[in-house]
Amino acid sequence: MAGTHGTRVTRPWQRHLRRALGTEHNALARAADRSRSRSLVLAVLAVVVAALLGAVAARADLGSAERRAEAATPHLHRIDAVLLTPTRNSGGTADAVAGRYRAAAAWTYPAGQHNTGTVQLGRPTPTGATTTVWVGDSGQFVPAPPSTADLVSDAVSLGLFVFGCLSLLTACVLGLRLTGLNRRADAAWQRSWAELEPVWSGRAAREPGNGEARRG
């Protein structure tokens, strides 16, 4: 049985790359085939560039968020607040299931300044218990500073969004390009077939006026 030793297998991506670079020696390759290969190679490069831009956007966003967090840190203060009322559901049953409760609380910040407000808790807590809250320099509630994991998650989400948008744009452009190439290739094939089919099938020789003997 004949073996395949010494036979060189050409992978599709290698064939497309050689066609795109013009180094393929294939007499059957059409101009449309070479254009299709160039389009595919350019699309792959565009996706690679999209990934790089997504990474750059993510890194820039993470750096900017870290600088904002660092600048805000001196103005954020974590203090204890005393609950003045029993906890109650923030809304309805869904809030209770999600573990969202509210209660009136009091705290002192800055020194000597007494403040009151409504705090959110994750579980029912009795009156007089203490809970941790974040306040600004004025003593009013502020959102808790984001954790490093939150900053990284947001940056990764932005990078994936940039990569996804650019990849989708690349796919749309590639689809339109390949559709146009396929239409032109089909039209060229039909023109060639219209010229070759009569000769290939022998119909041209049988048609009157093409040398067929006519009966007198």
Residue pairs with C-beta under 8 A, 6 or more apart in sequence:
15 24
15 37
16 36
16 37
16 40
16 41
17 37
17 41
18 24
19 26
19 29
19 33
19 34
19 37
19 38
20 34
20 37
20 38
20 40
20 41
20 42
22 34
30 185
30 188
32 181
32 182
32 184
32 185
32 188
35 181
36 178
36 181
39 174
39 177
39 178
39 181
40 174
43 170
43 171
43 173
43 174
46 166
46 170
47 166
47 167
47 170
49 166
50 162
50 163
50 166
50 167
50 170
51 163
53 162
53 163
53 166
54 159
54 160
54 161
54 162
54 163
54 166
55 159
57 158
57 159
57 162
58 155
58 156
58 158
58 159
58 162
59 155
59 159
61 154
61 155
61 158
61 159
62 151
62 152
62 154
62 155
65 146
65 151
65 154
65 155
66 151
69 145
69 146
69 151
72 145
73 145
75 136
75 137
76 134
76 135
76 136
76 142
76 145
77 109
77 134
77 135
77 136
77 137
78 132
78 133
78 134
79 107
79 108
79 109
79 132
79 133
79 135
80 107
80 130
80 131
80 132
80 133
81 105
81 106
81 107
81 119
81 130
81 131
81 132
81 133
82 105
82 106
82 107
82 128
82 129
82 130
83 103
83 104
83 105
83 119
83 125
83 126
83 127
83 128
83 129
83 130
83 131
84 103
84 104
84 105
84 106
84 116
84 127
85 103
85 104
85 127
86 103
86 124
86 126
86 127
87 101
87 102
87 103
87 121
87 123
87 124
87 125
88 101
88 102
88 103
89 95
89 96
89 100
89 101
89 102
90 100
90 101
90 102
90 120
91 100
95 101
99 122
99 123
100 120
100 122
101 120
101 121
101 122
101 123
101 124
101 125
102 118
102 119
102 120
102 121
103 118
103 119
103 121
103 125
103 127
104 116
104 117
104 118
104 119
105 116
105 117
105 118
105 119
105 131
105 133
106 114
106 115
106 116
107 114
107 115
107 116
107 133
107 135
107 139
108 114
108 115
109 115
109 135
109 139
110 137
110 139
113 139
115 135
115 139
115 140
117 140
117 141
119 131
119 133
119 141
121 131
125 131
133 141
134 141
134 142
134 143
134 144
134 145
135 141
135 142
136 142
146 154
197 203
198 204
198 207
204 210
205 211
205 212
206 212
208 214
